[in-house]
């Protein structure tokens, strides 16, 4: 995947990839809203999830896989604490 991410940056540049990530996230938001209203299939949501997943992979590579992994682990610890706290 690293070669693919490098190729996208070389072809379109960082700023374009940031914009693309924003666009893909927005499309997922719209797809989820439409799915809740019964306007689109679950496959349409899955397709948007795939686009966002690819962009997240690229952004993770761009910002540093170790940094993102550390942040995810921190967020998971916080979530575990929240789930362990009685309402």
MMTF fields as JSON, N, C-alpha, C and O atoms, coordinates in Angstrom:
{
  "mmtfVersion": "1.0.0",
  "mmtfProducer": "UNKNOWN",
  "numBonds": 347,
  "numAtoms": 348,
  "numGroups": 87,
  "numChains": 1,
  "numModels": 1,
  "chainsPerModel": [1],
  "groupsPerChain": [87],
  "chainIdList": ["A"],
  "bondAtomList": [4, 2, 8, 6, 12, 10, 16, 14, 20, 18, 24, 22, 28, 26, 32, 30, 36, 34, 40, 38, 44, 42, 48, 46, 52, 50, 56, 54, 60, 58, 64, 62, 68, 66, 72, 70, 76, 74, 80, 78, 84, 82, 88, 86, 92, 90, 96, 94, 100, 98, 104, 102, 108, 106, 112, 110, 116, 114, 120, 118, 124, 122, 128, 126, 132, 130, 136, 134, 140, 138, 144, 142, 148, 146, 152, 150, 156, 154, 160, 158, 164, 162, 168, 166, 172, 170, 176, 174, 180, 178, 184, 182, 188, 186, 192, 190, 196, 194, 200, 198, 204, 202, 208, 206, 212, 210, 216, 214, 220, 218, 224, 222, 228, 226, 232, 230, 236, 234, 240, 238, 244, 242, 248, 246, 252, 250, 256, 254, 260, 258, 264, 262, 268, 266, 272, 270, 276, 274, 280, 278, 284, 282, 288, 286, 292, 290, 296, 294, 300, 298, 304, 302, 308, 306, 312, 310, 316, 314, 320, 318, 324, 322, 328, 326, 332, 330, 336, 334, 340, 338, 344, 342],
  "bondOrderList": [1, 1, 1, 1, 1, 1, 1, 1, 1, 1, 1, 1, 1, 1, 1, 1, 1, 1, 1, 1, 1, 1, 1, 1, 1, 1, 1, 1, 1, 1, 1, 1, 1, 1, 1, 1, 1, 1, 1, 1, 1, 1, 1, 1, 1, 1, 1, 1, 1, 1, 1, 1, 1, 1, 1, 1, 1, 1, 1, 1, 1, 1, 1, 1, 1, 1, 1, 1, 1, 1, 1, 1, 1, 1, 1, 1, 1, 1, 1, 1, 1, 1, 1, 1, 1, 1],
  "groupList": [{"groupName": "UNK", "atomNameList": ["N", "CA", "C", "O"], "elementList": ["N", "C", "C", "O"], "formalChargeList": [0, 0, 0, 0], "bondAtomList": [1, 0, 2, 1, 3, 2], "bondOrderList": [1, 1, 2], "singleLetterCode": "X", "chemCompType": "L-PEPTIDE LINKING"}],
  "groupTypeList": [0, 0, 0, 0, 0, 0, 0, 0, 0, 0, 0, 0, 0, 0, 0, 0, 0, 0, 0, 0, 0, 0, 0, 0, 0, 0, 0, 0, 0, 0, 0, 0, 0, 0, 0, 0, 0, 0, 0, 0, 0, 0, 0, 0, 0, 0, 0, 0, 0, 0, 0, 0, 0, 0, 0, 0, 0, 0, 0, 0, 0, 0, 0, 0, 0, 0, 0, 0, 0, 0, 0, 0, 0, 0, 0, 0, 0, 0, 0, 0, 0, 0, 0, 0, 0, 0, 0],
  "groupIdList": [1, 2, 3, 4, 5, 6, 7, 8, 9, 10, 11, 12, 13, 14, 15, 16, 17, 18, 19, 20, 21, 22, 23, 24, 25, 26, 27, 28, 29, 30, 31, 32, 33, 34, 35, 36, 37, 38, 39, 40, 41, 42, 43, 44, 45, 46, 47, 48, 49, 50, 51, 52, 53, 54, 55, 56, 57, 58, 59, 60, 61, 62, 63, 64, 65, 66, 67, 68, 69, 70, 71, 72, 73, 74, 75, 76, 77, 78, 79, 80, 81, 82, 83, 84, 85, 86, 87],
  "secStructList": [7, 2, 2, 2, 2, 2, 2, 2, 2, 2, 2, 2, 7, 2, 2, 2, 2, 2, 2, 2, 2, 2, 2, 2, 2, 2, 2, 2, 2, 2, 2, 2, 2, 2, 2, 2, 6, 6, 1, 1, 7, 2, 2, 2, 2, 2, 2, 2, 2, 2, 2, 2, 2, 2, 2, 2, 2, 2, 2, 2, 2, 2, 2, 7, 2, 2, 2, 2, 2, 2, 2, 2, 2, 2, 2, 2, 2, 2, 2, 2, 2, 2, 2, 2, 1, 7, 7],
  "xCoordList": [0.815, 0.0, 0.856, 0.466, 2.016, 2.867, 3.171, 3.146, 3.459, 3.739, 2.542, 2.697, 1.354, 0.133, -0.047, -0.381, 0.175, 0.044, 1.076, 0.757, 2.295, 3.326, 2.948, 3.153, 2.402, 2.012, 0.892, 0.893, -0.065, -1.157, -0.642, -1.068, 0.274, 0.844, 1.66, 1.615, 2.401, 3.211, 2.324, 2.635, 1.211, 0.325, -0.526, -0.653, -1.114, -2.077, -1.616, -2.13, -0.668, -0.183, -0.976, -2.092, -0.368, -0.979, -2.299, -3.285, -2.326, -3.547, -4.736, -5.836, -4.523, -5.609, -6.084, -7.275, -5.152, -5.54, -6.291, -7.203, -5.927, -6.711, -8.139, -9.107, -8.252, -9.572, -10.361, -11.567, -9.687, -10.356, -10.879, -11.979, -10.098, -10.541, -11.794, -12.731, -11.812, -12.983, -14.197, -15.287, -14.0, -15.099, -15.646, -16.859, -14.748, -15.199, -15.958, -16.957, -15.494, -16.216, -17.599, -18.572, -17.683, -18.977, -19.926, -21.117, -19.396, -20.236, -20.734, -21.863, -19.899, -20.335, -21.433, -22.408, -21.284, -22.317, -23.65, -24.683, -23.62, -24.84, -25.425, -26.635, -24.558, -25.028, -25.705, -26.746, -25.134, -25.742, -27.101, -28.044, -27.197, -28.484, -29.527, -30.674, -29.124, -30.048, -30.431, -31.576, -29.481, -29.76, -30.794, -31.723, -30.631, -31.6, -32.998, -33.977, -33.101, -34.409, -34.904, -35.986, -34.125, -34.525, -34.376, -35.013, -33.551, -33.391, -32.308, -32.312, -31.378, -30.301, -30.09, -30.564, -29.378, -29.111, -27.924, -27.155, -27.798, -26.636, -25.351, -24.291, -25.433, -24.251, -23.71, -22.498, -24.588, -24.142, -23.344, -22.358, -23.779, -23.04, -21.697, -20.676, -21.691, -20.448, -19.463, -18.269, -19.955, -19.083, -18.454, -17.271, -19.235, -18.69, -17.717, -16.704, -18.026, -17.1, -15.758, -14.702, -15.805, -14.566, -13.742, -12.526, -14.412, -13.693, -13.046, -11.889, -13.801, -13.277, -12.145, -11.144, -12.286, -11.247, -9.939, -8.869, -10.02, -8.817, -8.182, -6.96, -9.0, -8.467, -7.879, -6.858, -8.514, -7.963, -6.607, -5.699, -6.475, -5.183, -4.119, -2.995, -4.485, -3.528, -3.185, -2.014, -4.183, -3.928, -3.084, -2.199, -3.37, -2.589, -1.128, -0.229, -0.903, 0.462, 1.106, 2.273, 0.338, 0.866, 1.244, 2.281, 0.404, 0.631, 1.501, 2.021, 1.659, 2.515, 1.726, 0.898, 1.987, 1.241, 1.4, 0.435, 2.598, 2.817, 2.03, 1.449, 2.013, 1.258, -0.232, -0.898, -0.743, -2.172, -2.476, -3.49, -1.616, -1.82, -1.824, -2.642, -0.915, -0.885, -2.168, -2.713, -2.65, -3.886, -5.08, -5.952, -5.125, -6.219, -6.194, -7.234, -5.029, -4.927, -5.382, -6.055, -5.025, -5.463, -6.985, -7.616, -7.559, -9.023, -9.713, -10.772, -9.125, -9.706, -9.706, -10.679, -8.627, -8.566, -9.663, -10.322, -9.846, -10.889, -12.275, -13.125, -12.492, -13.776, -14.028, -15.143, -13.006, -13.156, -13.548, -14.399, -12.932, -13.282, -14.728, -15.451, -15.143, -16.521, -17.529, -18.588, -17.2, -18.103, -18.142, -19.153, -17.071, -17.01, -17.709, -18.027, -17.946, -18.591, -20.092, -20.692, -20.714, -22.171, -22.86, -22.364, -24.002, -24.78, -25.445, -26.132],
  "yCoordList": [-1.201, 0.0, 1.261, 2.284, 1.183, 2.366, 2.921, 4.134, 2.031, 2.485, 3.212, 4.214, 2.702, 3.338, 4.727, 5.685, 4.824, 6.118, 7.114, 8.281, 6.658, 7.536, 8.011, 9.175, 7.114, 7.469, 8.504, 9.407, 8.376, 9.353, 10.732, 11.746, 10.762, 12.051, 12.675, 13.886, 11.845, 12.357, 12.909, 13.936, 12.212, 12.626, 13.841, 14.768, 13.841, 14.892, 15.847, 16.962, 15.441, 16.305, 16.149, 15.63, 16.616, 16.477, 17.218, 16.656, 18.468, 19.271, 18.619, 18.594, 18.093, 17.428, 16.185, 15.873, 15.479, 14.279, 14.621, 13.892, 15.708, 16.165, 16.49, 16.084, 17.222, 17.574, 16.33, 16.257, 15.358, 14.119, 13.376, 12.824, 13.362, 12.702, 13.371, 12.694, 14.69, 15.431, 15.083, 14.841, 15.06, 14.744, 13.339, 13.135, 12.379, 11.004, 10.884, 10.168, 11.577, 11.558, 12.18, 11.683, 13.252, 13.901, 12.969, 12.907, 12.254, 11.313, 10.187, 9.723, 9.745, 8.722, 9.266, 8.569, 10.486, 11.11, 11.132, 10.76, 11.563, 11.623, 10.232, 10.038, 9.266, 7.894, 7.356, 6.706, 7.617, 7.141, 7.791, 7.127, 9.081, 9.766, 9.18, 8.957, 8.933, 8.376, 6.935, 6.528, 6.174, 4.8, 4.762, 3.954, 5.635, 5.692, 5.996, 5.555, 6.741, 7.095, 6.074, 6.238, 5.021, 3.979, 4.379, 3.785, 5.37, 5.847, 5.112, 5.127, 4.466, 3.736, 2.404, 2.186, 1.518, 0.186, 0.21, 1.17, -0.867, -0.99, -1.079, -0.66, -1.619, -1.713, -0.334, -0.157, 0.635, 1.995, 2.554, 3.267, 2.223, 2.654, 1.936, 2.553, 0.652, -0.123, 0.462, 0.558, 0.848, 1.454, 2.741, 2.99, 3.555, 4.798, 4.504, 5.189, 3.481, 3.064, 2.632, 2.917, 1.951, 1.526, 2.736, 2.761, 3.745, 4.963, 5.649, 6.066, 5.76, 6.406, 5.571, 6.125, 4.269, 3.394, 3.588, 3.651, 3.682, 3.923, 5.267, 5.37, 6.285, 7.608, 7.619, 8.264, 6.911, 6.828, 6.134, 6.52, 5.118, 4.452, 5.407, 5.425, 6.198, 7.152, 8.237, 8.574, 8.776, 9.798, 9.245, 9.925, 8.006, 7.366, 7.274, 7.564, 6.877, 6.8, 8.191, 8.348, 9.199, 10.556, 11.146, 11.796, 10.918, 11.52, 10.667, 11.153, 9.403, 8.51, 7.388, 7.616, 6.187, 5.033, 4.845, 4.501, 5.063, 4.904, 5.933, 5.609, 7.166, 8.221, 7.9, 8.072, 7.432, 7.1, 5.9, 5.892, 4.888, 3.708, 4.091, 3.589, 4.976, 5.436, 6.171, 5.974, 7.022, 7.764, 6.818, 7.001, 5.811, 4.83, 4.084, 3.908, 3.653, 2.942, 3.811, 3.328, 5.078, 6.007, 6.142, 6.14, 6.259, 6.382, 5.1, 5.158, 3.941, 2.673, 2.555, 2.08, 2.984, 2.967, 3.853, 3.484, 5.018, 5.931, 5.3, 5.413, 4.644, 3.992, 2.869, 2.723, 2.082, 1.017, 1.596, 1.038, 2.704, 3.352, 3.837, 3.68, 4.426, 4.918, 3.77, 3.913, 2.648, 1.498, 0.855, 0.259, 0.965, 0.367, 1.228, 0.747, 2.498, 3.413, 3.212, 3.275, 2.966, 2.804, 4.139, 5.219, 4.02, 5.217, 5.847, 6.858],
  "zCoordList": [0.0, 0.0, 0.0, -0.563, 0.631, 0.706, -0.681, -0.889, -1.63, -3.0, -3.597, -4.294, -3.319, -3.821, -3.203, -3.899, -1.895, -1.222, -1.748, -1.975, -1.938, -2.488, -3.888, -4.23, -4.687, -6.052, -6.069, -6.906, -5.146, -5.116, -4.72, -5.273, -3.763, -3.358, -4.478, -4.693, -5.182, -6.29, -7.402, -8.006, -7.667, -8.76, -8.4, -9.2, -7.189, -6.856, -5.753, -5.663, -4.92, -3.847, -2.56, -2.552, -1.467, -0.142, -0.017, 0.46, -0.44, -0.281, -0.967, -0.415, -2.163, -2.893, -2.15, -2.149, -1.52, -0.791, 0.489, 0.879, 1.146, 2.295, 1.85, 2.492, 0.749, 0.226, -0.163, 0.074, -0.756, -1.151, 0.07, 0.039, 1.141, 2.371, 2.917, 3.341, 2.907, 3.378, 2.516, 3.034, 1.214, 0.293, 0.532, 0.558, 0.706, 0.936, 2.253, 2.329, 3.288, 4.572, 4.427, 4.993, 3.678, 3.454, 2.702, 3.006, 1.73, 0.979, 1.879, 1.722, 2.825, 3.776, 4.681, 4.964, 5.127, 5.961, 5.224, 5.781, 3.992, 3.189, 2.99, 3.1, 2.696, 2.486, 3.746, 3.656, 4.9, 6.147, 6.391, 6.821, 6.117, 6.274, 5.32, 5.707, 4.078, 3.084, 3.441, 3.243, 3.962, 4.363, 5.481, 5.45, 6.465, 7.571, 7.085, 7.687, 6.007, 5.445, 4.429, 3.866, 4.187, 3.242, 1.79, 0.92, 1.508, 0.136, -0.642, -1.873, 0.065, -0.599, 0.09, 1.205, -0.577, -0.039, 0.915, 0.958, 1.676, 2.549, 1.722, 2.186, 0.507, -0.345, -0.705, -0.828, -0.873, -1.161, 0.021, -0.165, 1.228, 2.423, 2.472, 2.773, 2.181, 2.174, 1.162, 1.444, -0.003, -1.012, -0.5, -0.731, 0.188, 0.751, 1.884, 2.033, 2.685, 3.742, 3.147, 3.712, 2.017, 1.357, 0.937, 1.126, 0.362, -0.037, 1.161, 1.099, 2.249, 3.455, 4.046, 4.501, 4.044, 4.569, 3.81, 4.417, 2.494, 1.696, 2.025, 2.13, 2.186, 2.517, 3.924, 4.163, 4.855, 6.214, 6.205, 6.942, 5.377, 5.25, 4.751, 5.254, 3.757, 3.219, 4.24, 4.417, 4.899, 5.915, 7.061, 7.579, 7.448, 8.505, 8.089, 8.879, 6.866, 6.344, 6.313, 6.672, 5.882, 5.766, 7.128, 7.258, 8.139, 9.449, 10.359, 11.364, 10.011, 10.794, 11.432, 12.314, 10.984, 11.481, 12.98, 13.662, 13.503, 14.942, 15.745, 16.781, 15.267, 15.963, 15.991, 17.012, 14.862, 14.788, 15.678, 16.377, 15.662, 16.508, 17.982, 18.752, 18.376, 19.77, 20.137, 21.223, 19.226, 19.484, 19.576, 20.426, 18.709, 18.74, 20.075, 20.71, 20.492, 21.768, 22.931, 23.841, 22.906, 23.944, 23.951, 25.008, 22.765, 22.661, 23.117, 23.743, 22.81, 23.24, 24.766, 25.351, 25.405, 26.872, 27.459, 28.43, 26.857, 27.324, 27.157, 28.04, 26.03, 25.78, 26.783, 27.285, 27.075, 28.073, 29.435, 30.129, 29.81, 31.085, 31.074, 32.058, 29.952, 29.861, 29.95, 30.561, 29.347, 29.378, 30.757, 31.131, 31.511, 32.841, 33.895, 34.983, 33.57, 34.508, 34.459, 33.387, 35.626, 35.635, 35.304, 35.626, 34.66, 34.299, 35.48, 35.335]
}
